[in-house]
Amino acid sequence: MSKSHPYSTWAAKKKPRPLHLHPRYIRLCSGHHRSKSMKRLSLLHVEKDSSSALNQWPTSTRRCLYVRAEKRDMTDKLMPTPLHKVVSYDQDVHGALKKSQFVPFFQPVITMHTGQLAGFEVLARWKHPTAGVIPPSQFIALAEQDGWINALTQQILEKAFAAASAIPTPLTLAINISPLQLRDLHLPELVHRIAMECNFSLSRVIVEITESALIDNLQSAATIVAKLKAMGCRLALDDFGTGYSSLHHLQALPFDELKVDRSFVSSMTDSRESRKIVSAVVGLGQSLGLATVAEGIETREQAEMMLWLGCEFGQGEFYGQPVPEHELAASISIDREHFVTDDRSAWRRISASDFEVSPSQRLAQLQAIYDGAPVGLAFVDQNLRYVNLNKRLAEMNGAPVENHLGSQVSEMIPELFPAVEPFIRRALEGEAISDVEAKAPTSGDTRLVSYQPALDEGGEVVGVAIAVTDITERKQTEDALKASEAHYRSMVELNPQVLWIMDPQGRNLDLSPRWDKSTGLMNDHLADHEWLRKIHPEDMRATLKAMAVSRRAGAPIDVAYRVPDGEDGWTWKRAKGAPRFDVSGNIVCWYGSVQDIVAPSDLEKPLPDDAIPVKVKTTIHVTDLSVTATEKERRHRALGELEILDTLPEPEFDDLVVLASEICGTPISLISLLDSERQWFKAAVGLAATETSITSSFCALAIAEKGLFVVEDATKDKRFEQNPLVLGSPHIRFYAGMPLYAGDGVAIGTLCVIDTIPRGLSPGQIKALSILSQEVQGRLELRSERRKNLTEISANRELTTRLEASNKTLTEANGKLENLFAELEETRLLHLADECELRKRSELDDLKNEYVAMVSHELRSPLTSVRGAVGILSAGLAGPVNDKGARLFHIALSNLDRMIRLVNDVLNLERIASGATSLQVQECLIEDLAEQAIETMMPTAQAHGVELHVNAVSQTLGSKLLFHGDPDKILQVLINLLSNAIKFSPPQGDVVLDIRASIDQLTVKISDEGRGIPEDQLEKVFERFRQLEHDDARRLGGSGLGLAICRAIVEQHGGAIWAERNPTKGTSFLVTLPRSTQKLPTEEPAEKAYARAASLARPPLKPFGTDEKSNQATTPVPL
């Protein structure tokens, strides 16, 4: 300060005194006396912030003062001596910045329900060489006033982010931003640069700002905050409740956290008011989806109470004091389990009513969480935090239920979180998602998850309900099977041998692709028993015999046969296989391999790896049997109904074939059954084969006969001259077969006798063979019935077991339901108490409304009489009136008219609200109603110098703008809206009535060019007795009921009304009305509606006792 400055001598002589900052005023004082000049500056009104007052003081004078902040840091005790007594400001401050004496301290922030460390808040400290550690309340305000706050912030952030490398993920770091820095648009770039240089993730940074910083700085603050949020930072509102506590700030900025001020926390254990304030702040944060942090927790009692209120995080001396950088690692490693306790006896005596938890909240929690569910259930809020979950899901996640509540989903299931996060966010946008698999990359845990958005009464998504089923074991089994199959496929494809799988009846199930390469036969053509038809006829019998022997004995298969080589020749193959049995000893399937060989003699020695196949040229002809597809299908279905299809030979039929062989004197006797491609033997004597191809079967011809089919010498029958069973083993010459029939008369096989020499049968032998065939049929039916009975008995036993298990489950569920019903009954009783309270309030409201209606009704008659009397006097009917008296009468009449309108509005609105007013619905022309409204308001518009315009457009060309409604009520709405538009329009302004029509809706828009309605009052103007908060509204007057009546009428028609600010100036009121085509009882034909609507165009009624001139000047709105 220069010596010539008027305050230099005063500042040098006077003893410095504190400068106290107040939210609205700054009081400056020094010593015990003030000069005249100082008196002018002693009380400065602060319009925006305290800096405007300080800036009026010279810099040297300000440096002689120290700032004592209203909010004292809990470490102020470190600096009990005023700063100016120990610090030389100019030298020490600039030296401190150069010497990096400003350092960060770290105060722990704790997750209250677990006691675990959640992060740290960074607090600035000045390590002065002589004064020691100076708290921020002693120098932050000076830094803001003298312009070195940016340098200080940069120095603190650089050191804090560098030290934060010792803080493990996901612990957070909270930093405080000065209100002045919320004007600096380069602040986000500074934070981003320092964090990137220190390799610290911005998603772990929480930026704290005080509410006072937003009072006159909301626009720039919003810009800066948007950039910080885009970078990944979170936003916290600090010291909420101590300043202006504006909900507008919570709505305007995207806060993530809400911090409860220490002043409320410190007094809440003793003060009911403080408890209710804290409960309200915590509840506000929860309803807005914000995390809540309690500051200044100093005792266990305070910590337990905050936890009971639902606060998620806490900080203060109870959890640990701020520590410097070199003590940060030790602070992280501290065991904090002792911070959590179940001993809440100190404050249990506090009534639960102090916190006003509603029964509906208890009911919602009761219905959302129940441990008896067989799946995991949870409710997650908009910030992806667990609000509720059941025990089943907690067990899946490997942590107790209490550890989940309030925790982030990413914290509890870090491996599964990347898989479930996209679906949770989609559900938060309103999408319901079912049965989505989520798999953890490391542990392999797999869950089937469904997501259901939860909506509040306004249709807004408030969270997501999640249902989880653990399918880890099932997926592991499926994956193991897939891996095993892939492994098997690889081995099969690389194996030089041809691997195969066959069912117990010899049908091919699977065959290695190498079969195609070695034979040229496609696998598609070898399904079922088709592969047997590809074997050389001379090798068929030996192959079938080997298979039959192995199937009966369960022994391995080893057989050689020839198959086509794809070049009109044959190649030898050797097949080896072994059966796989089930637990009952039955064959499930066969596994084996096929390899090329030189000749059948190679069966006696190991197969060489370089064996060369030998090709044999030959030709074979088989009998072409013509059987229709319908007959095959019927036979196949009959065999299935008898449950004998693809079954093994059974001893109960052996005596019949033995008896047939002895009676007929033949070496071979068979019970032969046929399906669509082969015949197989249910019982046989004299023949080792178990089945043959249907193309060489004698029985295939026998079943076509109605009786006995006999071939005495097959060598002389042209049908069998090329049959392999005649040319080769068993060298059939004689055949006699009696058809076997199922219950519906379908032939399914034969009882036959075969001989190797030509011969015939005697009549007695034929009769015996017929009797034996009937016995076979009877035993087949008896066998089928017996198997069905056994199946039913087994099914009944299984059903009994399942019913017993279900009964046990139902008994357990019934117990759980009884408990649930008891809890619901308790909640129901609480609801009844609430309903009684609401009913009492409703009755009081009804009494109030009746009283208002009664008073209004009683006022209307005397007012009307007074109005008539004054009108007679003003008209000079009782005697001459001078000019002054005329003016007074005019004023009286205007006020009486206004009073009468107010009373009429109150009564009209009350009738609509109570449902006493019904609509006279009929078909109307909106153009006619608009014309009447314009004509009615034209004198008023001319008196105000306002022009009226009408536009009407229909999307349906050539159609009139008809709708169904009460024309008088709609006309009342139009006149009222036009009256308001004219009243608030400037002279020479325009009021436009615009009509738009679609197929099912009318839209009426009335626009003016007035000063407009503020955005925050666009909805409020429809409330009762609500007027705009500016001078024009008070000057122009009005009851404040007109728009409320308009809304009631429009909504009674099923429409909507709202207000919008025009882009340039003025306001628009929009009304939508449905164009219902429903035939109503009062509806009129269209022709009569046109005539009636035209007749409604009548001049407006004049107020009682007024002349034309005064009516034009003060035409009332007919509401």
Phi, psi and omega in degrees: 000134179285155182292336181284348182294136185299337183257004185293313180294317179299317181292327182286328186271323188281145177287129181297143175235160183296151173254111185266126178268129177241149182306332182240337182225154173240123179257118181258131179211152178210128182065206182252353182230156178230145177281172178299320179297320181294328180299329179289336182254004187293330180226107184250127177281131184262115179276319183243305178205172186291343182294333181296329178281316181296327182294346177280353180261146175297151183301315183296326178293317180297327182285348175275353183251162171233154186260131177249106188290148177296320177267108183273136175288149183290351178260016178301337181294343176290340184227071182286339183270135179305146186299322186291342182281340185238352186238132169270109196301302187302314184285312187293318183296307181294325176293323180296321178294317180291322182273003177058049181275349177273123187230156176271140167250154187237117177258127183291142173246129191246141169283115196290324185281347177244341185078005182278151179290129179257334181165197181223152169254134182273127178238134183280142176222148176250112178272088183279139184296333181245325182277348181084209182277118182257126182287164184293334181296347181266345184223347183297316181296322177296320179297323179290320183287324186264002170086013177252021179293326179294316178296320178297314180299316180300317181295317180294316181296317180300316180288321182293315180292325178295317179290335184290352176298337178279351181272117183288153174291140008256028180301143186259168178227117180261131180238144180262138181246131178294144177304326180294330183284346175286358172264350184267107182290350179269000181300314180301323179296321179296312180298317181296317182295314182294318180296320179292321178297326181266004178055045180247126185293129179290344177291347179259006183261132175244121180263120181258130176229147179273153183294330180296336179290347186258355190301307181244019188225026189292322184294309179292324178299320179297321179296314181294316181298320179300320178294317180297319179295321179296331178282349179109355181289154172258160188236132179237138176265114187270151173057037182295133178105347183261338182256245185266341175047050182275125176293340178299323179293320178297327181279327187282328184244147185278069181290148175252335183226153176231122185257126180276127185292148183298333183296326177280323181296319185293333184253000188289334180289339181249340187246121177295323179298317179295321178298318181292324178294314180297317179300320180293319180294316179296317178296323177297316179298317180294318181294331178269002180075027182257142171288145181246137182234128178261126179263154171071031176284117185246343182229161178295324180299318177296318180297316181293323179292318178297321178296318180294328179284349178101010177291139187268322185230155179214156176209153181151183183299330180299323181267346178140140178280162176300141182236150175287177186300319186288347177257007185294316181298319179295322179295324180293323186276358181296136176282118185249018181296332181290350178285344181255130181212156177263000182277098181243025185297333184297334182232011178295335181290351177289128182293140178295338180293340178300335184255354170053056174277121186280151177300328180297326177292320178297319181295319179299318179292322181296320181281335183277328185241124174209131187282348183279357182291142179283356178236164177281134181233142179207159172234124184244134182276186185292341178264016178060043175247144177290122174262319177213153172196162180260172186296326182300314180291323178299320177295321177300319182279351176076030179210152179296162180300318184294334178288337180281321189300122180086351181272152176290146176300323180295334179283323186275327179229068185299328181285320182277343187302315179302333181279330184262339185302313181302323182285325176297317181292324175296321178294325178294341175270003174106006183264129175271131186231132184239144168051066177249130179279137176230124185236130177284131185294329185266304184283337181082004178299131181235134181226148176259117191238139173239143184235127180233117179293142177255129184249145175273185183295342178267003180083009179271142178286122181251353180171187183228129171271130187238132174244131188231132173239129180279112180244028183300311182297318180297317180293322178298320178296315179297317179295321179296320179295318179296317179296319180296319179295317178297320178298316180296317180299317180297316179297319181296314183292330180271346181289132179292338177274162177266116181267145182218160174228132184227145179278173184299336180268007177087015179270137182289128177257321182204148183213137182299144178300342179294341177299319179300318184290326185273337183239339185080004179266126182285144178300329182299332184267005185241014181291162179057232179262011183300330183297330179292331180287344179274350180284146178302135183307326181289339180261356185297312185298314182295323180292314180296321179297315180299320179293319181295316179298315180295323182291319180289322185266348185069026183265163178296157177258138173212103187216150177243144179201168180252144177226158178300144180261004179087357181229041180063024177228186183231149178226143182279139176230146175244123180250130176231139180201169180216148182277157170245131186254154173270185184294340180269000180088005178274149179286127178269313179193176178241141173241138181194186181218159178234135180224147177293140174226168181275313182204165181299337179298340180292352178293338183276352182223161180302146180285126176288150180292332184253030179298136183255124181291148178250132183260135182239128179272124178202168178230141181227140176235133180239158181290131178269106180265126182258108178233132183289154180298327181294316179297319179297316181296318180295319179294317180296320179293321179295319177298322178294320180294328177280355180056041180239357180294132177058039177255159180281165174301145182234136185299335186293349178255356185295321183297331181289319180288327176296317180294319178297320179295318182290318182294318184273349177069036181246150180286340185233135174217137187223147160255106187252130177242146185236135167251207186284339187232346186209169168240141176227162192252121178282331174207146183208148172224131179086004181220126183278335182295150179255342179195160175220169177287148182291339182290336179253012187274130171289326183296332180299329175277328183295323183289345178281344180274153179278342181221215184292134176249121186234134171236108185282326178214104185292336182288341181259003180258119184299336179294339187237013186292337177248013182288128181297335179283343176268316181287328181238190180300136011267017175058060182291131171242314181249138177216133174222123182226135178254123183298147174250134186242146172276179186299330181266016175084012179272129179287125184244350181173197182217156161257115188230156173237143186225143176226157182267004178232152178294143180187188176218188179235147175280163178303322179294321178295322179295318180295320179296319180296324178293318179296318180294324179295322177294323176296322177298315179299318180297318180292325177297317179293319179297319178299318181297316180296319180298317180293322178296319178296318179296322178296318179295320178297317179295320180294321179295321178296316179297319179296320178299316179298316180294322179295321178297317178295320179294322179296321177296316179297319180295323178298316178295316180297324180297320177299317179295320180295322178299318177296318180296319179296323178297318178293320179295323179297319178299316179293324179298319179297322177295322178296321180298321177297318178296320181296323178298318179296317179294324180295320178297317179297319180298320179296321177296319177298319180297318179298319180297314181296320179297321180296315179299317180295319181295313180299315180298319180294318180293331181282331189296317183295308178296326179296320180296320179294315179300318181298319179294319181294315180295325178296320179296317180296316183293332180280355178080015182286338179261004181142162182295150180235130178281178184297318181295318178296323179297319179296319180294319177298321179299317178297316181298315179299317180300315181291322177296318177300318180296319180295317180297318179298319180299314180297315178299320179298316180299314181294318180298313180296322180294320178296319180294315183296324182276355180081012182283342181260123178254156181273137173264082189283132175203171181283128186232157172256117183293332179297320181294319180295321178296320180296318178297318181297319180296315180297322180297318186267359183299316178300318179296319180296319180294323179296327179269358181071033183246139179262140179253138180227148179230133173233134178224125182225135176244138177286342177260108186298137175081357182263147176276155186275073180271150172204170180254123180183182177268108187298322180295319181292316180294321176299320178300318179296314182297316180297318181296316180294320177295321179300315179296318182296318179294318185298323184260005178271145178284161175304148183067012179275169181244140171240123186246127173255109186249130181241129176233139183229133169248190184296320187242008185206145171252140176234121179249128181233123178245117186243144176234177181240031179283193183288345176090160179260132178303151182303321184284356180245003183298326179270330183291335184295345180270000179279159180294139177056028179262127175234158179296147183266064172210171189296322182300318182296319179291325181289319184281339175074190182132158183277340184079014181246347187300311182290328176297320177294318179302313181298318180298318180294314183297315180293330175295332175275000182081018180253195181217153178220139178204171182239148179222146173281136176286152183301324183261300180202159177086184184226150176240135173252129184244137179232129174245136180229136178286143176260074185291138176257008180294136180284109182264156180300329183263008185288144180251156172300157183299319183297316179293327180295321179297313182295316181295319180296324179292325181289343181284348181286087182235154180293152181293149178286138179275149175299151183299128173080021180240152179268178185295322184293311180292330179295321179295329183277331187226045180296120182282156174279121185285079177248000000 
